[in-house]
Amino acid sequence: MNNGEYESDRGNIADPDSPSNESRRAFFKTTGATILAAPAILTSRKSSAQLLPEEESLPPSPRTTPWKKELPEEDEPMEQADLVGSPYPPQGEANGINGECGRDHHQRWDEFIGPHPLYADMADTYEIRATAIDDHEYHPDYPKQLVWNYVAQGSSGGRRNPTIRARYGRPVILRYYNDLPANHVGFGSPEVSLHLHNLHTPSESDGFPGDYFSLTKSGPTLNGPGGFKDHFYPNVYAGYDEFPKSPSNPVGGDKREALGTLWYHDHTLDFTAPNASRGLAAFYLIYDELDSGNEHDPNPAALRLPSGAYDYPLAFQDKRFNAEGIHVFNELDSEGTLGDKVTVNGIIEPVLKVASRKYRLRLLNAGPGRFYQFHLVTAKNVQQSFTYIANDGNLLPKPLLNRKNVRLGVAERADIVVDFSAYPLGTELYLVNRWEQTSSRGPKDVKAPGMKVLKFIVDREPDEPDVSQVPATLRPIRRPKAVEIANAPVRYWRFERNNGMWAINDRFMNARVARANIALGSYEIWELDNPSGGWSHPVHIHLEEGHILNRYVNGIEVTVPVHERGRKDVYVLGPNEKVRVFIRFRDFPGKYVMHCHNTIHEDHAMMVRWDVLG
């Protein structure tokens, strides 16, 4: 072994065709040279492909007049559906006789629910459907067009891409139907796999890329197709076996491991980028006693951060549109299609009207390929300050005050608090991206004034006094001990370009083969290395957050930025960068993945399966 790299992860280039997925991967492989020469950009509305030049010379998206559409003043939570009263309530085993796909048995179902189907009031229950919608309006200057969205059922009444708000200690059952048309033509694949990024989740509910399904097809790691799949989220803190439930710990697990801002998105093998870019992405927010989601909370332990209508999630996606204003994406080119328009919650250049008070803004880079450095500026481009409280869904130990910008690689999140009471009514502010990027390989320079992507208007006084706060301490953190770091096995992963595709340790993704087997309850140091001088990779590791121990640029150790000193699940590797990450593997055995969350790179094989054995 060299540099701690396990022998099982070394060797010659493996065949990029997964034996379980030959037709899909072989199509990429055999058509790649032709497509790269004259890539086919598949449109959302047309049944035929348009031949367009390569990404760097694509014509720009048509101009749009900014600030024509408003976002709702409040992001209302998704309401529950009655799954217990359905003809087939959720159960531990896959309900194949009633049309569920062939998933594995829900881990720890008997422990959290019991040896029976779900009873009333034992969990929060939701139902969503992946649905093709043909009248979405990204902008009034563009025609209404096809998107794929998660559509809420039950009392939520067809809400698109709804936000789920959950609580630690209260399980969630999410019933997920695939209603996408089997005869779909254009970019994207009508099979689906839903990943809740990055809840501490049993493997069979994690949205493993090979677990995709439809009525007629199933992925290589499922036991058969179906029309729906039940996901079981226990909503316990990581470390559940190490810190068992007790009167002083009623949820179970390590309270220091709590998450806050999560999101769910499609994770279908080879098609994550086009499927999520079509619109299969939404928020999952989770609260506990500390981050309770109630600024009026009388509990002295509660942080009382801005809540309710003033706790607002914002998802950013880059998209490209053709001359007719139709969304286009090249899923066959390993460079993908970098968007030159940025949607915010599905809208180009929207307006958000805010009250004169503090807001918690949850910023998500939902991909597929653009990086952001956001600045809050006035109409005259004067930078404003805000408070940075969470990174990758994890509250920081202490708030970072008077920040002027926040950087987001693909899939990174940042929670910031902006106090709009500092501005007179009628003030207009803008969220601006100043990180310049011309290809999906990664960002380049930071340049002002940047691209305005969202406009705020302070247009009213709040309905009641603002009692929210940002305390001087947020959530304590459990850092690895020196003896743990010294004793941890080191596993080396190299992210690189290979034969026109993206590889990890010289190999391409194979959904059926685990490249690492890790003992349940153990911990390791993972070295994530990007020796390339031209590409950036935001690396996401499923199941567990980690701690960055060291960062290196060109082999020289550099200071870990202060916002990365909490727990993270996405680790941005710039050109010639390496990070060392300490990770624990707890509570749920099974199959998981690590991948570049530039989903274009992921779809072109920069992903690896690893298993937790217990």
C-alpha positions as CSV (number, residue, x, y, z in Angstrom):
1,M,0.0,0.0,0.0
2,N,1.1,3.5,-0.8
3,N,0.0,6.6,1.2
4,G,-2.6,4.5,3.0
5,E,-4.4,3.5,-0.2
6,Y,-6.0,0.1,0.1
7,E,-4.8,-2.4,-2.4
8,S,-8.4,-3.1,-3.4
9,D,-8.6,0.4,-4.8
10,R,-5.6,0.2,-7.0
11,G,-5.1,-1.3,-10.4
12,N,-5.7,-0.8,-14.1
13,I,-8.6,1.1,-15.5
14,A,-11.7,-1.0,-15.1
15,D,-14.3,-1.4,-17.8
16,P,-16.6,1.6,-17.6
17,D,-19.6,-0.5,-18.5
18,S,-21.3,-1.6,-15.3
19,P,-22.3,-5.3,-15.9
20,S,-25.6,-4.4,-14.4
21,N,-26.2,-1.5,-16.7
22,E,-24.6,-2.3,-20.0
23,S,-27.2,-0.6,-22.3
24,R,-27.1,2.7,-20.5
25,R,-23.3,3.0,-19.9
26,A,-22.5,1.4,-23.3
27,F,-24.6,4.0,-25.0
28,F,-22.5,6.7,-23.4
29,K,-19.3,4.9,-24.3
30,T,-20.1,4.0,-28.0
31,T,-21.6,7.4,-28.9
32,G,-19.3,9.6,-26.9
33,A,-16.8,10.4,-29.7
34,T,-19.6,11.4,-32.1
35,I,-21.5,13.4,-29.5
36,L,-18.4,15.3,-28.4
37,A,-17.7,16.3,-31.9
38,A,-21.2,17.6,-32.5
39,P,-23.2,17.3,-29.2
40,A,-26.9,16.7,-29.3
41,I,-28.7,19.1,-27.0
42,L,-31.9,17.5,-26.1
43,T,-34.8,19.9,-25.4
44,S,-37.6,19.8,-23.0
45,R,-40.4,20.2,-25.5
46,K,-39.2,18.7,-28.8
47,S,-39.0,15.0,-29.6
48,S,-35.9,15.4,-31.7
49,A,-32.3,16.4,-30.8
50,Q,-30.8,19.7,-31.9
51,L,-27.2,19.6,-33.1
52,L,-25.3,22.5,-31.5
53,P,-21.7,23.4,-31.1
54,E,-19.7,22.4,-28.0
55,E,-20.4,24.1,-24.7
56,E,-17.9,26.9,-24.9
57,S,-19.5,28.2,-28.2
58,L,-23.1,27.6,-27.4
59,P,-25.2,30.7,-28.1
60,P,-26.3,32.5,-24.9
61,S,-29.7,32.1,-23.6
62,P,-32.2,34.7,-24.8
63,R,-32.3,37.9,-22.8
64,T,-34.8,38.3,-20.0
65,T,-36.2,41.4,-18.4
66,P,-35.3,41.0,-14.7
67,W,-37.6,41.1,-11.7
68,K,-40.9,40.2,-13.4
69,K,-42.0,37.4,-11.1
70,E,-42.3,37.2,-7.3
71,L,-41.5,34.4,-5.0
72,P,-44.2,33.7,-2.4
73,E,-43.6,35.6,0.8
74,E,-43.6,32.4,2.8
75,D,-42.4,28.9,2.0
76,E,-45.3,26.9,3.5
77,P,-44.4,23.4,4.7
78,M,-45.8,20.3,3.1
79,E,-48.9,18.8,4.7
80,Q,-49.2,15.2,5.6
81,A,-51.0,12.4,3.7
82,D,-52.9,9.6,5.3
83,L,-50.8,6.5,4.5
84,V,-52.1,4.5,7.5
85,G,-55.7,4.8,6.1
86,S,-54.5,3.8,2.6
87,P,-55.3,0.3,1.4
88,Y,-51.7,-0.7,2.0
89,P,-50.1,1.1,4.9
90,P,-46.3,1.2,5.0
91,Q,-44.5,-1.9,6.4
92,G,-41.1,-3.3,6.9
93,E,-41.0,-5.6,3.9
94,A,-41.5,-4.3,0.4
95,N,-45.2,-4.4,-0.5
96,G,-44.7,-5.9,-4.0
97,I,-48.2,-7.4,-4.1
98,N,-49.5,-3.9,-4.2
99,G,-47.0,-2.4,-6.6
100,E,-44.0,-1.4,-4.5
101,C,-40.6,-1.8,-6.1
102,G,-38.3,-4.5,-4.8
103,R,-36.4,-2.6,-2.1
104,D,-34.7,-4.3,0.9
105,H,-36.4,-4.6,4.3
106,H,-36.5,-1.4,6.3
107,Q,-33.7,-1.5,8.8
108,R,-34.7,-1.2,12.5
109,W,-38.4,-1.0,11.5
110,D,-39.4,-3.3,14.4
111,E,-37.3,-1.2,16.8
112,F,-38.9,2.2,15.8
113,I,-42.4,1.1,14.5
114,G,-43.0,-2.6,15.6
115,P,-43.4,-6.0,13.9
116,H,-46.5,-4.8,12.0
117,P,-47.5,-2.2,9.4
118,L,-47.5,1.4,10.4
119,Y,-50.2,2.4,13.0
120,A,-51.7,5.8,13.4
121,D,-49.6,8.6,15.0
122,M,-46.4,6.5,14.9
123,A,-44.7,8.7,12.2
124,D,-45.2,11.7,10.0
125,T,-46.4,10.5,6.6
126,Y,-46.0,12.2,3.3
127,E,-46.8,11.2,-0.3
128,I,-45.2,12.7,-3.4
129,R,-45.2,11.9,-7.1
130,A,-42.5,12.5,-9.7
131,T,-44.7,14.2,-12.3
132,A,-44.2,15.7,-15.8
133,I,-45.6,19.2,-15.9
134,D,-45.9,20.9,-19.3
135,D,-46.8,24.5,-18.2
136,H,-43.9,25.7,-16.1
137,E,-42.9,29.3,-16.5
138,Y,-39.2,30.0,-15.7
139,H,-39.7,33.6,-16.9
140,P,-42.5,35.5,-18.6
141,D,-40.2,36.2,-21.5
142,Y,-39.9,32.4,-22.1
143,P,-42.7,30.0,-23.2
144,K,-44.3,27.7,-20.7
145,Q,-42.6,24.3,-20.9
146,L,-41.9,20.9,-19.6
147,V,-40.4,20.3,-16.2
148,W,-40.4,17.3,-13.8
149,N,-41.3,18.1,-10.2
150,Y,-42.1,16.3,-7.0
151,V,-45.8,16.9,-6.5
152,A,-47.4,16.6,-3.0
153,Q,-50.5,14.5,-2.6
154,G,-53.1,14.4,0.1
155,S,-54.0,17.7,1.9
156,S,-51.1,19.5,0.3
157,G,-53.1,19.7,-2.9
158,G,-50.6,19.3,-5.7
159,R,-47.9,21.6,-4.4
160,R,-44.8,21.4,-6.5
161,N,-41.4,20.6,-4.9
162,P,-42.7,21.0,-1.4
163,T,-40.6,21.6,1.7
164,I,-40.8,18.8,4.3
165,R,-40.3,20.0,7.8
166,A,-39.4,17.2,10.2
167,R,-38.3,16.8,13.8
168,Y,-35.7,14.6,15.5
169,G,-37.3,11.8,17.4
170,R,-40.3,11.7,15.0
171,P,-39.9,9.2,12.2
172,V,-41.0,10.1,8.6
173,I,-42.4,7.8,6.0
174,L,-42.3,9.2,2.5
175,R,-44.2,7.3,-0.1
176,Y,-42.7,8.1,-3.5
177,Y,-44.6,7.3,-6.8
178,N,-43.0,7.5,-10.2
179,D,-45.6,9.0,-12.6
180,L,-43.1,10.0,-15.3
181,P,-44.1,8.9,-18.8
182,A,-42.4,5.7,-19.9
183,N,-42.3,6.9,-23.5
184,H,-40.4,10.1,-22.6
185,V,-38.2,11.6,-25.3
186,G,-35.6,14.2,-24.6
187,F,-33.0,14.6,-21.9
188,G,-33.4,12.8,-18.6
189,S,-34.5,9.2,-17.8
190,P,-38.0,8.4,-16.6
191,E,-36.7,6.0,-13.9
192,V,-36.1,7.6,-10.5
193,S,-34.2,7.2,-7.2
194,L,-34.8,9.7,-4.4
195,H,-31.8,10.7,-2.3
196,L,-32.3,12.7,0.9
197,H,-29.1,14.6,1.2
198,N,-27.6,14.0,3.8
199,L,-29.8,12.6,6.5
200,H,-28.4,9.8,8.6
201,T,-30.4,7.2,6.8
202,P,-30.7,3.4,6.4
203,S,-29.2,2.3,3.1
204,E,-32.4,1.1,1.5
205,S,-33.9,4.6,2.0
206,D,-30.8,6.5,1.0
207,G,-31.6,6.7,-2.7
208,F,-28.7,4.6,-3.9
209,P,-28.2,5.4,-7.6
210,G,-28.7,1.7,-8.6
211,D,-32.0,1.6,-6.8
212,Y,-33.9,3.4,-9.6
213,F,-37.4,2.2,-10.5
214,S,-40.4,2.6,-12.7
215,L,-43.4,0.4,-13.4
216,T,-41.4,-1.6,-16.0
217,K,-37.8,-1.1,-15.0
218,S,-35.6,-1.5,-12.0
219,G,-32.0,-0.8,-11.2
220,P,-29.3,-3.4,-10.7
221,T,-29.5,-3.1,-6.9
222,L,-33.3,-3.6,-6.6
223,N,-35.2,-6.8,-6.7
224,G,-37.8,-5.7,-9.2
225,P,-39.8,-2.7,-10.7
226,G,-42.8,-1.0,-9.2
227,G,-44.9,2.1,-9.2
228,F,-43.8,3.4,-5.8
229,K,-41.3,3.1,-3.0
230,D,-41.7,3.8,0.7
231,H,-38.7,5.6,2.3
232,F,-38.2,5.2,6.1
233,Y,-36.4,8.0,7.9
234,P,-36.0,7.3,11.6
235,N,-34.8,10.9,12.3
236,V,-32.4,10.0,15.0
237,Y,-29.0,11.6,15.6
238,A,-26.0,9.8,14.3
239,G,-24.3,7.7,17.0
240,Y,-27.6,6.1,18.0
241,D,-25.9,2.9,19.1
242,E,-23.1,4.7,20.9
243,F,-25.5,7.1,22.7
244,P,-28.7,5.1,23.3
245,K,-32.1,6.5,24.2
246,S,-32.6,7.4,27.8
247,P,-34.6,9.8,29.9
248,S,-31.9,12.5,29.4
249,N,-31.6,11.5,25.7
250,P,-35.1,10.8,24.5
251,V,-34.2,10.9,20.7
252,G,-31.2,8.7,20.9
253,G,-27.8,9.4,19.3
254,D,-25.4,12.3,19.7
255,K,-27.2,15.6,19.9
256,R,-24.0,17.3,18.5
257,E,-24.7,15.5,15.2
258,A,-28.0,17.2,14.5
259,L,-28.6,18.5,11.0
260,G,-30.8,21.3,9.8
261,T,-30.9,22.1,6.1
262,L,-31.2,19.1,3.9
263,W,-32.6,18.5,0.4
264,Y,-34.0,15.6,-1.6
265,H,-33.2,15.1,-5.2
266,D,-33.1,12.5,-8.0
267,H,-30.1,10.2,-7.9
268,T,-30.7,7.9,-10.9
269,L,-27.6,6.1,-12.1
270,D,-26.1,8.0,-15.1
271,F,-29.0,10.5,-15.1
272,T,-28.8,12.5,-11.9
273,A,-27.8,15.8,-13.7
274,P,-30.6,15.9,-16.3
275,N,-33.3,14.5,-13.9
276,A,-32.5,17.0,-11.1
277,S,-32.0,19.8,-13.6
278,R,-35.4,19.1,-15.0
279,G,-36.7,20.0,-11.5
280,L,-36.5,17.0,-9.2
281,A,-35.1,18.8,-6.2
282,A,-36.6,20.2,-3.0
283,F,-35.9,20.9,0.7
284,Y,-36.1,18.8,3.8
285,L,-35.6,20.8,7.0
286,I,-35.3,19.1,10.4
287,Y,-35.5,20.6,13.8
288,D,-34.8,19.6,17.4
289,E,-34.8,21.0,20.9
290,L,-31.9,23.4,20.2
291,D,-32.8,24.5,16.6
292,S,-36.5,24.3,17.3
293,G,-38.0,26.3,14.4
294,N,-39.8,28.5,16.9
295,E,-38.4,32.0,17.7
296,H,-41.0,32.2,20.5
297,D,-39.8,28.9,22.1
298,P,-40.0,29.3,25.9
299,N,-37.4,26.5,26.3
300,P,-34.2,28.2,27.6
301,A,-32.1,25.8,25.5
302,A,-33.7,26.9,22.2
303,L,-31.7,29.2,20.0
304,R,-34.8,31.1,18.8
305,L,-33.4,31.7,15.3
306,P,-35.8,33.3,12.8
307,S,-38.7,31.0,12.1
308,G,-41.9,30.5,10.3
309,A,-42.3,32.8,7.3
310,Y,-38.9,34.2,8.1
311,D,-37.1,30.9,7.7
312,Y,-36.8,30.8,3.9
313,P,-35.1,28.1,1.7
314,L,-33.6,29.2,-1.6
315,A,-32.4,26.7,-4.2
316,F,-30.1,27.9,-7.1
317,Q,-29.8,25.9,-10.4
318,D,-27.9,26.9,-13.5
319,K,-29.7,26.3,-16.8
320,R,-29.2,27.0,-20.5
321,F,-32.1,27.9,-22.9
322,N,-32.2,27.7,-26.7
323,A,-33.2,30.5,-29.1
324,E,-36.9,29.7,-28.4
325,G,-36.4,29.9,-24.7
326,I,-36.6,26.2,-24.1
327,H,-34.4,24.5,-21.5
328,V,-31.7,22.4,-23.1
329,F,-29.1,20.0,-21.6
330,N,-26.5,17.7,-23.1
331,E,-26.5,14.6,-21.0
332,L,-24.1,12.7,-23.3
333,D,-21.1,15.1,-23.1
334,S,-18.9,14.5,-20.1
335,E,-18.5,18.3,-20.0
336,G,-22.3,18.7,-19.7
337,T,-24.1,21.9,-20.3
338,L,-23.2,24.9,-18.1
339,G,-26.2,27.1,-17.5
340,D,-25.9,30.9,-18.1
341,K,-29.2,31.6,-16.4
342,V,-29.7,30.9,-12.7
343,T,-33.1,29.9,-11.4
344,V,-34.1,30.6,-7.8
345,N,-36.7,28.1,-6.6
346,G,-37.4,27.4,-10.3
347,I,-37.7,31.1,-11.4
348,I,-35.2,33.3,-13.3
349,E,-34.5,36.6,-11.7
350,P,-37.3,36.6,-9.1
351,V,-38.2,39.2,-6.5
352,L,-38.6,38.3,-2.8
353,K,-40.5,40.9,-0.8
354,V,-39.4,40.8,2.9
355,A,-40.5,42.4,6.1
356,S,-38.3,44.8,8.1
357,R,-36.8,42.2,10.4
358,K,-34.4,39.2,10.6
359,Y,-34.6,36.3,8.1
360,R,-32.9,33.0,8.1
361,L,-32.1,32.3,4.4
362,R,-31.1,28.8,3.6
363,L,-29.0,28.9,0.4
364,L,-28.6,25.7,-1.6
365,N,-26.5,25.1,-4.7
366,A,-28.7,22.5,-6.4
367,G,-26.4,22.2,-9.4
368,P,-25.8,20.8,-11.9
369,G,-22.4,22.4,-12.5
370,R,-22.1,26.1,-11.5
371,F,-20.3,27.3,-8.4
372,Y,-21.3,30.5,-6.6
373,Q,-19.8,33.3,-4.5
374,F,-22.8,35.2,-3.3
375,H,-22.7,38.8,-2.2
376,L,-25.5,40.9,-0.8
377,V,-25.4,44.4,-2.4
378,T,-27.4,47.6,-2.7
379,A,-28.7,49.0,-5.9
380,K,-25.4,50.9,-6.2
381,N,-23.5,47.7,-5.7
382,V,-22.3,48.4,-2.2
383,Q,-21.6,45.2,-0.3
384,Q,-23.7,44.5,2.8
385,S,-22.9,42.2,5.7
386,F,-24.8,39.2,7.2
387,T,-24.3,36.5,9.7
388,Y,-23.2,33.0,8.6
389,I,-24.7,30.3,11.0
390,A,-24.6,26.9,9.2
391,N,-22.6,25.1,6.5
392,D,-23.9,21.9,4.7
393,G,-26.9,21.8,7.0
394,N,-24.8,21.8,10.2
395,L,-25.0,24.7,12.6
396,L,-21.5,26.1,13.3
397,P,-20.2,26.2,16.8
398,K,-20.4,30.0,16.7
399,P,-21.9,32.4,14.2
400,L,-19.6,34.1,11.8
401,L,-20.4,37.8,12.0
402,N,-20.1,40.6,9.5
403,R,-19.6,38.3,6.5
404,K,-19.5,39.8,3.0
405,N,-19.7,36.7,0.9
406,V,-20.5,33.0,0.9
407,R,-19.1,30.3,-1.4
408,L,-21.1,27.3,-2.5
409,G,-19.8,24.4,-4.6
410,V,-22.5,22.1,-6.0
411,A,-24.7,20.6,-3.2
412,E,-23.2,22.8,-0.5
413,R,-25.6,24.7,1.7
414,A,-25.2,27.8,3.8
415,D,-27.6,29.3,6.3
416,I,-27.3,33.0,6.7
417,V,-29.2,35.6,8.8
418,V,-29.9,38.9,7.2
419,D,-31.4,41.7,9.3
420,F,-33.6,43.7,6.9
421,S,-34.7,46.0,9.7
422,A,-31.4,47.9,9.0
423,Y,-32.9,49.3,5.8
424,P,-35.8,51.8,5.2
425,L,-39.0,50.5,3.7
426,G,-38.6,50.5,-0.1
427,T,-35.0,49.5,-0.1
428,E,-33.9,47.2,-2.9
429,L,-31.1,44.7,-2.3
430,Y,-29.6,42.0,-4.6
431,L,-28.0,38.7,-4.2
432,V,-25.1,38.7,-6.7
433,N,-22.8,35.8,-7.9
434,R,-19.3,37.1,-8.5
435,W,-17.6,33.7,-9.2
436,E,-16.8,33.6,-12.9
437,Q,-17.2,30.3,-14.6
438,T,-17.2,29.4,-18.3
439,S,-17.3,25.6,-18.3
440,S,-18.6,22.8,-16.1
441,R,-15.0,22.0,-15.1
442,G,-15.2,24.6,-12.3
443,P,-15.0,28.3,-11.4
444,K,-12.2,30.8,-12.2
445,D,-11.8,34.3,-11.0
446,V,-14.0,36.4,-8.7
447,K,-15.1,39.6,-10.5
448,A,-17.4,42.5,-9.7
449,P,-20.1,43.5,-10.2
450,G,-21.2,39.9,-11.0
451,M,-24.6,38.5,-12.0
452,K,-27.7,39.5,-10.1
453,V,-29.8,36.5,-9.4
454,L,-32.3,37.6,-6.7
455,K,-33.9,40.9,-5.7
456,F,-35.1,41.7,-2.2
457,I,-37.5,44.5,-1.5
458,V,-38.1,45.6,2.1
459,D,-41.7,46.4,1.6
460,R,-43.5,46.1,5.0
461,E,-43.2,46.1,8.8
462,P,-43.5,42.7,10.4
463,D,-46.9,41.6,11.8
464,E,-45.4,41.3,15.3
465,P,-42.2,42.4,17.0
466,D,-39.1,40.4,16.0
467,V,-38.1,38.3,18.9
468,S,-35.7,36.1,17.0
469,Q,-32.0,36.1,17.8
470,V,-28.6,34.8,16.8
471,P,-26.9,33.6,20.0
472,A,-23.1,33.8,20.5
473,T,-22.9,30.0,20.6
474,L,-24.9,27.7,18.3
475,R,-24.3,23.9,18.4
476,P,-21.4,22.2,20.2
477,I,-19.2,20.0,18.0
478,R,-17.6,16.6,18.7
479,R,-14.2,16.8,17.2
480,P,-12.1,13.6,16.8
481,K,-9.6,13.1,19.6
482,A,-5.8,13.0,18.8
483,V,-5.7,9.3,19.7
484,E,-8.6,8.6,17.2
485,I,-6.8,10.5,14.5
486,A,-3.6,8.6,15.2
487,N,-5.3,5.2,15.1
488,A,-7.6,5.8,12.2
489,P,-6.9,3.8,9.0
490,V,-6.3,6.0,6.0
491,R,-8.0,5.4,2.7
492,Y,-6.9,7.3,-0.4
493,W,-9.3,8.4,-3.2
494,R,-8.0,10.2,-6.3
495,F,-10.4,12.1,-8.5
496,E,-9.3,12.4,-12.1
497,R,-10.1,12.5,-15.8
498,N,-9.7,9.2,-17.7
499,N,-10.5,8.3,-21.3
500,G,-12.9,11.2,-21.6
501,M,-14.8,10.2,-18.5
502,W,-14.4,11.0,-14.8
503,A,-12.8,8.4,-12.6
504,I,-12.0,7.6,-8.9
505,N,-8.7,5.7,-8.4
506,D,-8.5,4.9,-12.1
507,R,-11.9,3.2,-12.1
508,F,-15.4,4.0,-13.2
509,M,-18.7,3.5,-11.2
510,N,-20.0,0.0,-10.9
511,A,-23.2,-0.1,-8.9
512,R,-22.9,-3.8,-8.0
513,V,-19.3,-3.7,-6.7
514,A,-18.2,-2.3,-3.4
515,R,-14.7,-0.7,-3.6
516,A,-14.5,-0.4,0.2
517,N,-15.9,-2.5,3.0
518,I,-16.0,-0.7,6.3
519,A,-16.9,-2.2,9.7
520,L,-20.0,-0.7,11.4
521,G,-19.0,1.5,14.3
522,S,-15.5,2.2,13.0
523,Y,-13.9,5.4,11.9
524,E,-11.4,6.2,9.1
525,I,-9.5,9.1,7.6
526,W,-10.3,9.6,3.9
527,E,-7.8,11.5,1.7
528,L,-9.6,13.1,-1.2
529,D,-7.1,14.2,-3.9
530,N,-7.7,16.2,-7.1
531,P,-4.3,16.2,-8.9
532,S,-5.8,18.0,-11.9
533,G,-4.8,21.5,-12.6
534,G,-8.0,22.2,-14.6
535,W,-11.0,20.9,-12.8
536,S,-12.9,21.3,-9.5
537,H,-14.8,18.5,-7.8
538,P,-17.3,19.0,-4.9
539,V,-17.1,15.6,-3.4
540,H,-20.1,14.3,-1.5
541,I,-20.0,11.3,0.9
542,H,-23.3,9.7,1.9
543,L,-24.5,8.6,5.4
544,E,-22.2,10.6,7.6
545,E,-20.8,14.1,8.0
546,G,-17.0,14.4,8.5
547,H,-14.4,16.8,9.9
548,I,-11.8,18.3,7.6
549,L,-8.4,17.7,9.3
550,N,-6.1,19.3,6.7
551,R,-6.2,21.1,3.3
552,Y,-3.4,21.1,0.8
553,V,-2.9,23.1,-2.4
554,N,0.0,22.0,-4.7
555,G,1.2,19.8,-1.8
556,I,1.5,22.7,0.7
557,E,-0.8,22.7,3.7
558,V,-3.2,25.7,3.9
559,T,-5.5,27.0,6.6
560,V,-8.9,25.4,6.6
561,P,-11.5,28.2,6.1
562,V,-13.4,29.0,9.3
563,H,-16.8,28.0,7.7
564,E,-15.4,24.5,7.0
565,R,-14.4,23.9,10.6
566,G,-17.8,22.4,11.5
567,R,-19.1,19.1,10.2
568,K,-19.5,18.8,6.4
569,D,-20.8,16.4,3.8
570,V,-19.5,18.1,0.7
571,Y,-15.7,18.7,0.3
572,V,-14.8,21.0,-2.5
573,L,-11.5,20.0,-4.2
574,G,-10.2,22.8,-6.4
575,P,-7.4,22.2,-8.9
576,N,-4.4,20.4,-7.3
577,E,-6.1,20.3,-3.9
578,K,-6.3,17.5,-1.3
579,V,-8.3,17.2,1.9
580,R,-8.0,14.8,4.8
581,V,-11.4,14.0,6.3
582,F,-12.2,12.1,9.6
583,I,-15.4,10.1,9.3
584,R,-17.3,7.7,11.6
585,F,-19.6,4.9,10.2
586,R,-22.5,4.3,12.4
587,D,-25.9,2.7,13.0
588,F,-26.9,1.5,9.5
589,P,-25.1,-1.1,7.5
590,G,-25.6,-1.4,3.7
591,K,-24.5,0.2,0.4
592,Y,-23.6,3.9,0.0
593,V,-21.7,6.0,-2.5
594,M,-19.2,8.8,-2.7
595,H,-19.2,11.0,-5.8
596,C,-18.4,14.3,-7.4
597,H,-21.6,16.4,-6.9
598,N,-20.9,18.2,-10.0
599,T,-23.6,15.9,-11.3
600,I,-22.3,16.0,-14.8
601,H,-19.1,14.4,-13.5
602,E,-21.0,12.0,-11.4
603,D,-23.1,10.8,-14.3
604,H,-20.0,10.1,-16.3
605,A,-18.7,7.6,-13.7
606,M,-17.0,9.8,-11.0
607,M,-18.7,7.8,-8.3
608,V,-17.8,4.8,-6.1
609,R,-19.8,2.4,-4.1
610,W,-18.7,1.5,-0.5
611,D,-20.4,-0.7,2.0
612,V,-20.8,-0.6,5.7
613,L,-20.7,-4.2,7.1
614,G,-22.5,-5.0,10.3
